[in-house]
Amino acid sequence: MNTALSAASPRVVDLRSDTVTRPTAAMREAMMAAPVGDDVFADDPSINALQEKIAGMLGFEAALFVPTGTQSNLCGLMAHCERGDEFIVGQMAHAYRWEGGGAAVLGSIQPQPLSHAEDGTLPLSDIEAAIKPDDPHFARTRLLALENTWGGRLLPQTYLEAASALALKHGLARHLDGARLFNAAVVQAEHNGTDPRTEARRIAQCFDSVSVCFSKGLGAPFGSALCGSKALIARAHRVRKMVGGGMRQAGIMAAACSYALDHHIDRMADDHRRAQRLAHALQGIEGVTVVPPQTNMVFLRFSDALRSRASTLTQALEAQHILTLGRYEMRLVTHLDLDDAGIDRAAAAIRAHLTA
Ligand SMILES: *Cc1c(COP(=O)(O)O)cnc(C)c1O
């Protein structure tokens, strides 16, 4: 990556991730104005307010503010599981694949990964078959961890409810990696003619703990929250201290997250609309399959014949100040630092390169 390009240049169309957004002027003002204190003494009013706000929104007793989603998942997994326990998780789930094996390394928790169905779900029969009998040969299956959205896909509410009931029937705790929970909620609200907050709560209530990222589509520079019962959050708090996540006057950051909850949920519909616009503009290129986007991610798959051309796409786009990730399957992510003109410019450049 040419770092000069990643600076705040308005000419750059950055489709690598929804983590690349910069705080808006209004968000920075909220940060400047935030009352702060030492959160290790639970003295930071902005953090306390954020924790109460997100817990209340999602229908939990308590929440814990943490620097990253990785730490939030880790605190959740270690609060639910003891050493030698096992959690069932998706083969391509963030909490299994993209977190350095933290649950195993730091928690001595064994993952039992399962393949995802095409829609992102873990088939219920596979979950049931993976639950180990109570026998000293086996690790104790303790937790089911799901992710919504997964790969930009919305897991159906009926699936969440069925998976949740199955877990309860077998005495498993249920954790949701809801890094993009509000993207899911915004789409579900459109389908049901309801409000995103209502849907976020409905999704969250299928779980005993939920991790939410403020630094993805919500557009804050940093921060995640783990929500759960008071007892669970108390255990997670000890884990956060142990992994070095206790923070001091981080109310400056919590204020950005709180601002995002107040102002950036409903506007995610724009990101989803732009993903549709991008997918639409990329239709009909020979050898390219555009996976229809459900939220803010567009995936492009290339035919064998197009592979060598596609392998130079990222580089060719970078020369035009359009940033992307991926080679044989390209992921394009929309977010609040993009506009329609940028989307159209990216689509035209991708088409030009692949049809040259
Ligand atoms: C980004 C992400 C996380 C956490 O990421 P951090 O970079 O540690 O904040 C967790 N789960 C999913 C699904 C994510 O996309």
The ligand as a MOL file (V3000), in Angstrom:
LIG
                    3D

  0  0  0     0  0            999 V3000
M  V30 BEGIN CTAB
M  V30 COUNTS 15 15 0 0 0
M  V30 BEGIN ATOM
M  V30 1 C -13.4340 -6.2770 12.6800 0
M  V30 2 C -14.0800 -7.4450 13.2950 0
M  V30 3 C -13.8150 -7.8360 14.6060 0
M  V30 4 C -12.8550 -7.1120 15.5320 0
M  V30 5 O -11.8610 -6.4510 14.9560 0
M  V30 6 P -10.8530 -5.4540 15.6710 0
M  V30 7 O -10.0050 -5.0620 14.5200 0
M  V30 8 O -10.1340 -6.2340 16.7040 0
M  V30 9 O -11.6080 -4.3320 16.2670 0
M  V30 10 C -14.4760 -8.9290 15.1020 0
M  V30 11 N -15.3620 -9.6080 14.3500 0
M  V30 12 C -15.6550 -9.2530 13.1040 0
M  V30 13 C -16.6780 -10.0150 12.3550 0
M  V30 14 C -15.0210 -8.1730 12.5240 0
M  V30 15 O -15.3160 -7.8280 11.2640 0
M  V30 END ATOM
M  V30 BEGIN BOND
M  V30 1 1 1 2
M  V30 2 1 2 3
M  V30 3 2 2 14
M  V30 4 1 3 4
M  V30 5 2 3 10
M  V30 6 1 4 5
M  V30 7 1 5 6
M  V30 8 2 6 7
M  V30 9 1 6 8
M  V30 10 1 6 9
M  V30 11 1 10 11
M  V30 12 2 11 12
M  V30 13 1 12 13
M  V30 14 1 12 14
M  V30 15 1 14 15
M  V30 END BOND
M  V30 END CTAB
M  END
